[in-house]
Amino acid sequence: MSNNLALAHIKEMRAYPVHNERCSGGIVNLDFNERVSDHAVENQLRCSYPEYGQLTAAIANYSAVNVENVLPCNGSDQAIDLVLRTFAESGAEIIIPQPSFAMYPQWAAVNRLKVITPVYNYGYSSYPLQQVLDGITPATRVVIVCNPNNPTGAQTGLATIERLAATAPDTIIFVDEAYGEYSNVSAINLLAKYPNIIITRTFSKAFGLAGHRIGYILASPSHIAELRKVRGPFDVNTGAVAAVLQSLADTSSMHSYCQEVMTVAKPLVEGELARLGITYLPSAANFLLIQHPFAETIADQLMQSGWRVKTLQLDGLGSCLRVTIGPLEKMQQWLAALSKIISGQVQNDV
C-alpha cells in the first residue's frame, strides 16, 4: 500500500524549480527578475495578527483606486491561485498564451482546469489576440494577459486588453502587471469600465521586497469581496505590511532604480549583445531573453564566474537565457564575464 495519499492530479505535477540557498555563496542572482540591489526596510514584528487598513489605503493611494478595489495577498503567486479558485470551477477552461509564467499552468493544474495555449505572434513579440478571441467558449472562465510577458518581455497594448474585456464580458481578463513599474503601462484605468478585468501586482520586483512575499489584487469591489472569502484572513504577515508601508511612504528610491535599469543599464546590455552578435527579444521589463545555441554552457560558465541566470528551451527559439537587468555597475561586470565567455571560453559544445 502506498503511503502517498495525495490526489492523483497532484502526483502527476512537478514542483516549480527553485535553487536551494540562492542568496549564499557570493553568487549574483540574475535569474528571477528580482531587484538586484537590496532595498533596506525595517520590520515591526508584533504578537497580534496583522491589520490591513493602513496597507490597503496606501496601496489604493499608490494605484489611484478606491480601497474597495484592493486586496493584499501573499505575493502574486497566491493572487493567481485566488483568482482561479474564485472564478473557475474544476474542468473549466483557462487561456494561457505561450510562452508565459510557469505558475499559471501550475495553479491551473492544481485547480483542475483545462488549459488552452495559443502562441504569441511574430517571434513571441505580440499577444495572439485573434487566436485568443477565437478560442473563447462558454467554458472559458479566465484569459491570462501577462504584461509585460514573462519570459519574453513582450508588451501588450491597452487596446488589446480592452478588446478582450469588451468581447468576453463573462470571462475574467486576468492582467498580471508584476513588471508594471518598469513598463509604465497599466490597465488600472480600465477597471471602472470593465468589471471583468482583474489586475495583479507585486512588491517583489521593482520595490525589492521579494523576501517579504506580498502583492495585491486590483478589481471591482464586488469581485474583491468574493476574493476575500477565498484568501485567509491573515495571509499577509505583519513584517510584510510594515515593509510595504515604509516603501510606499517614499517611492523615490524605487523610481530611481527603475530609471537606471531601463534607461541606462538595459540599453548598455542591448548594445553590447548586438556587438557580440547575440540575438535577444525586445523587452518592456527588467530582463532580456537571449537566444544562443550554447545557452546551457554559457549559463554554467557564468555560474562559475559568480553570475546565476535562467535557462529555457522554447519552441521556435531553441536554447535561451533570461537575464535580469540590474544597476549599471553590476551589468558592466556581467557583460565583462559574458564577453570573455563568448570570445573563446565556451569550450564544451563548440
Secondary structure, DSSP 4 states (H G I P E B T S, - for coil): --S--S-HHHHT--PPP--TTTTSTT-EE-SS---SS---------SSPP--HHHHHHHHHHHTS-GGGEEEESHHHHHHHHHHHHH--TT-EEE--BS--THHHHHHHHTTPEEE--B-BTTTTB--HHHHHHH--TTEEEEEEESS-TTT-----HHHHHHHHHH-TTSEEEEE-TTHHHH----GGGTTT-TTEEEEEESSSTT--GGG--EEEE--HHHHHHHHHHS-TT-S-HHHHHHHHHHHH--HHHHHHHHHIIIIIHHHHHHHHHHTT-EE---SSSEEEEE-TTHHHHHHHHHHTTEE-EEEEETTTEEEEEEE---HHHHHHHHHHHHHIIIII--S--
